[in-house]
Amino acid sequence: MADFIQLFINGLALGSVYALAAIGFVIVYSATGVVNFAAGQFVMFGTFAGVAMLANAGLPWPVGYAAALLAMAAFGALFFIVVYLPLRTSPVVTVIIGTVAVGIVMQNAALLGFGSWPFRLVSPLEGITIDIGGAAISAHAAMVVVVTGLLVGLIWLLFYRTALGIGMRAVAQDVEAARLMGLNVNRLLALSWMLAAVLAGIAGLLLGPMWFADVNMGDPIALKAFAATIIGGFGSLPGAIAGGLFVGLTELLGASYLSSAYKDLIAFAVMILFLLVRPQGVFGERIQDRG
Amino acid sequence: MLSTDKLVVAYGGSVALHGVSLRIGGGETIALIGANGAGKTTLLRAISGLNPVRSGSIHFDGRPLGTLASEKRVSLGIAQAPEGRRVFPGLTVEENLILGTTPWRRWGQSPAKDLERVFDLFPRLKERRSQLGWSLSGGEQQMLAIGRALMARPRLLLLDEPSLGLAPRLAEEVYERIRQIAAAGLTILVVEQNTVLALAVADRGYVLENGRVVLEGRAAELKQDARVREAYLGR
């Protein structure tokens, strides 16, 4: 039982990271219609922003975390200007290839800057464990779950309780009508990219102490986040959360109770099953074409 | 208040407006009538800055609008209830209305009074305030589109085919509300295929054919005009 509790909490923590990555992915997709294949590299950038600020620059962790997230917000804005704006009237295939290409560039930029040797990003709660039902839970894993829960609450407040968030939803639904409401559409689209980048940054900072900070970590995360959005429902925020947690839990429980060689089998098998049987996912939204 | 001078708008190679000139004085209600494809919607879109102007000009309060962005025109006081209503389907009635306050609302300013005024005008919207946009009937969506435009506190209200797709009874109800809004002193430019309804509320009217103004005058005179009666009033 103690083993199970420990695995369950760790699975929730890993799932939380996938969920955050998936939420960022969904925010960008619903606001701009772009399927961002560089989403995994955004998370990797988040981890390495943490490495740069905490390990390399030696900043105390609250300052270092804030600096890393500010850098991610700036990166989101840069991505909006350099990648999204020039491509926004291009055919969808061009945009997909564009984000794949930028993802490769990001990965190699990280390789150039940090080398192929993995780093260890130390958690502020390093070495602390909490006893729950006889299971020793790492305080970091518990913090990941709590922080993700708080963030989900904040995101909900933003989108449903503030004029800014309602405006972002309006832009996602009808750009031209949004202009007629007096909304500054470009500013809101830029904010969507920045929000996605910051969420990926938080995911990266939280993931760093759980994995090694490795320049190749982006691809597995992108695959898991992608599986999470398909299982949960493409374009759905509750779906991204549920899907992320599911993928994280099956990964850790599967590794322990089945075989670590097949730990990813369950999540991807379920994803394929959903694609075949219920492509709109658990919280499926109506599939609609964008004008 | 608003004037267009020899306005030319084209989509690629095809010209939709061939030099349209019209003027709207403060407090007037103007009907723009004409058949499908005459260029009525194109003109409203050009005024709101959604279609680029090829030549000619639009002046609002004596000031040329040039290439001013749509959202800035809303801030100047030009609000539009567009063709097809364009209610945000995934937002509630209240959220749709609150979005309309974007041009004037700053931190700490409450939209409550404006909301109340719109709910007084369209009580149905109050009953449906927490329903999502897509779940409304056509008539309710039209009321929401007009109410949302009013939330911007406009000085010029542009209405594109407010009767389109509505049962006659409902269309009359919507026009009764437009009459009330006009009576309160707001300047209105209404585009309409239903000539009877439009000329009943308007002070003056313009008839648009193939992108040109072919006739203009007082609404009462247009109603009696032989060409209008034959082409648009079915007699």
Interface residues (C-beta under 8 A of the other chain):
Chain A: A163 I166 G167 R169 A170 Q173 D174 E176 A177 A178 R179 L180 M181 G182 L183 N184 V185
Chain B: S48 G49 L50 A69 S70 E71 V74 S75 A79 Q80 P82 R86 V87 F88 P89 G90 L91 E95 I98 L99 G100 T102 P103 R105 R148 A149 A152
